[in-house]
């Protein structure tokens, strides 16, 4: 069985195909071997696994280019926030994006003037047992670091973000 890769195109189409012969060495490597578990999994679970790997790779690519273009702390924070404003591939695949919008609107109706922007929500999927939010003070502590050379490490449930 050959390794397959998920390709996204600017026209919003996705295709599964063989990997390219050589990936430029400066780019983060995509996860190989996602199709090894394919035969033993239900299609929906396998697609969720592919989506989660794709999300991780896209985050890596985004922050690689952020470093390549010399993003400072505020640029990285802005990029992080822009990424989190959009649904992830996993959310789209599992239809969690629709549920998350409904949850946000019901929370905003009940919270009055309290802002939820400092919470990072994690989508439900077959691989995630519960949905948790990262405490606001943890995010603020991570963002208060003044030294640009220190690695910013934010852990949210089963996902880690590095900037």
N, C-alpha and C positions, 0 to 999 in steps of 0.2 A: 504494500500500500504506500503510495507516495504522499509526501507532505503537501498540504493545500494551504493557501492563504486567502484571506478575505480582502477584496479590493473595493474601495469606495471611490466613486467618480464624481466630478463636479456637478453632473446633472442629477445627483442624488440616487443613482443606481448602485447596487452592490452586486459583486460577482465573486464566486469562489473559483479559484484557478490555481495552477501550479505557481510556485514562487519564482521570482526573477532569478536569473543565474547569479548575479552578484549585486548585493546591496552595498551602496557606498559605505565605507568603513566608519565614517563619522556619524552615521545615523544609528539610533538605537535599533537593535535587532528585534524583529517581531517574534512572538512565541511560536516555535515550531512544534509539531507533533500534536496539534489540537485534534487531529483526525484519528489518533490512535484509540481514543476512548469512544469514538463515534459509533462503532458497531455494538458496544455494550450499553449504550445510553438511548433514552427516548429522544426523538428529534428535538423537542422543545428544550430539554435539558442541555443537549449538545449545542444548540444555537445560543442558549444563555451562556454557556462556557466560552464559545467563540466571541460573543459580544463582550464579555468581561475581559478577555485577553485583548480584544481590540481597543476597549476603553483605556486599559493600562498602557498600551503601546502609543495611542494617540496622546495621552497625557505626557508620556516620555518625549515624544516628538515635539509637542508644544513647548515644554520647558527646555528641551535641547536648543531649539531655535531662540527661545528667550535668552539663554546664556550666550548663544552665538551672536545675537544682536546687542548684547550688553545691557539687558534689562536690569534695572536697579530694583531695590526692595519694593517700591511702590508699583513699578511696572509688573513685577511678578505677582504681587497681590491683585492687581487689576486683571491680569490674565487669569489667575485662579478664579476670581469672581465671575469673569465672563464665561469661563468654561462651565462653572456650576449653575449659571443661569439657563443653560440649555440642557435638554434631556440627554442622558448618556445613551450609547447604543444599547446597553443592557436594559435601560428603562424603556426604550422604544420596543425592543424585542419582547419584553415581558409585559408591555402595556402599563408599566408602573408610572410612566410620565403622566398619563391621564389621571390616575389615582392620586398622584402627588399634587397636581394642580387642584383637585377637589379638596384634598386635605389642607392645602395652603389657604384656600379661600374660606373654608370653614374655621380654620385657626385664626385668620385675620378678622373674621366677623366676631369671634369671641374674645379676642385679645385687646380690642380697643386701640389705643395709641401705641401699644408695646410693639417694638420692631422684632421681626424674626430673622432679619438679614444676617445676624451673626451665627445662626445655626447652620450646620452643614448636614443635610439630610441624606440618608443612604436608602437607596431603592430596595424594595423587597424583591427577592428572586428565590428560586428553588434552593440556592446555595447559601442564602443568608437566613438565619433562624429568626432574627428580630431586627426591627428598625430602631436605630438609636441616633441621637443627635450629639454632636460634640459640644461640650460645655463652652459657653461664650468666653469664660475667663481663660480656658486653655488656648483658644485661638488667639486671644489678645496677647497672652504671654509669648506665644510663638512669634507674633508679629512685632513685638516690642524690641526684638534683638536689633541693636544698632550696627553691629559688625557685619559688613556685606560679605565677608569671607566665610562666615559661619553657615553651615548647611541648615536650612529651614526644614524641619521634619514635622509634619502634621499627620497624626494617625487617627483615622475615623473608622471605627468598627473594624471591618476586614480590609479597609483600603488605606494605603499610605500615600501621601503626596509629598514630594520633595521639591523645593524651589531654591 
